[in-house]
């Protein structure tokens, strides 16, 4: 999934249609789900200079306007079983974060 987004964010024709500039660096993202696909996508996106502002899973959502520390969030998820309650982020009991403005929406939740 990361490589697809990376290629899309380097395609001048597509970027012109959506009004974005080339590359991942500085682009914002909201991730739906935080399992295997979403955690790896988030890590790669973050490591490439992207900003993951929000994560939504079945328990609720977390948000940080300046961007989440993805490595710390992954460690928190491994410890607690959910991104919910991540220190330094605002936690919600619903999916409201999913509807905020961002450059990239990464739908990577499980089916159903």
N, C-alpha and C positions, 0 to 999 in steps of 0.2 A: 504494500500500500504506500509506503514512504517513497519508493522509487517512482511510482506513478505520479504522485503529487510533485515530486522533484522535477520530473520531466514536464509536467503541465506548467509549472512555474518557471520554466525556461523556454516555453514555446511563445514566441513573439506574437504570432497570429491570435492565439487564444487569450493571451494577456491583454492585448489591445481590446478584445471584445468585452472583457470584464473590468478593465481599467486598473490593472495592477502592473507593477514594475517587475522586472526579471529577478528571479532568485528567491530563496527561502528566507534569507537573513532579514530579520525585522518583521516578517509576516506573522500575523496572529492566528491562533487556532483554538477551536473548541473540539474536544474529543468525546464521542459518545461511546461509553463502555470503558472498562479499564482492565480487560483480561489480557491474554497473550498478544493478540494483534495490536490492541490499543497501547499497551505499555511499550512495546518495541517501536511502534510508530512514533509515540510521544518522545521517546529517548532519541531516536534518529532525527526527528524534526528539531528538537531542542539543541542537539549537538551540532546541527547544521546552521544554527543561528536563529531559528524560529522561536516564537513566544507562545507557549501553551498557557492560555489564560484560564481555561475552564475544563473540568472533567465531569461528566455525568455518568452515573451508573445506576443500577436498580435500587440502590439505597438512598439516592439523592445526588447532590452535586457540590463541587467545590469551585471557588472562583478567587482569582487574585489578578487585579487589573494590570499589575506590572509583570505578571507571568509567574507560573508555579515553578518551583525547583523540582524538576522531574525526577532526578535521581533520589532526592529525599522523599518525594511522593511515592515512588516505587517501593522504597524501603518501608514507608508507613503502611502501604497496602499489604506488603508481605507480613508485617507485624500485626495489623489489626483486621485484615480481610476486606478493607474498603478504603477508598480515598476520603470518605466522610470523616470530618473532625480533624483534617490535616492542619497542624499548627501553622499559623500565619496566613491562612486562607479563610474566606467566609464560606460557611457550610449551609446548605439549604436541604430541606427534607423532600424536595421535589426536583423536577427537571428544568427549572426556569433558566438555568445557565445555558441550556441548549439553544435558546432563542435570542441570545445576545449577539451583537455585531462582531464579526471576525472575518479574516481573509479566507480561511480554510475551515470547513466543517468536516471532521473525520468520523463518519459513521462506522463504528467498529464494535457495536454491541452484538450480543448473541441474538439469533433469530428468536422471535416471540418473547 
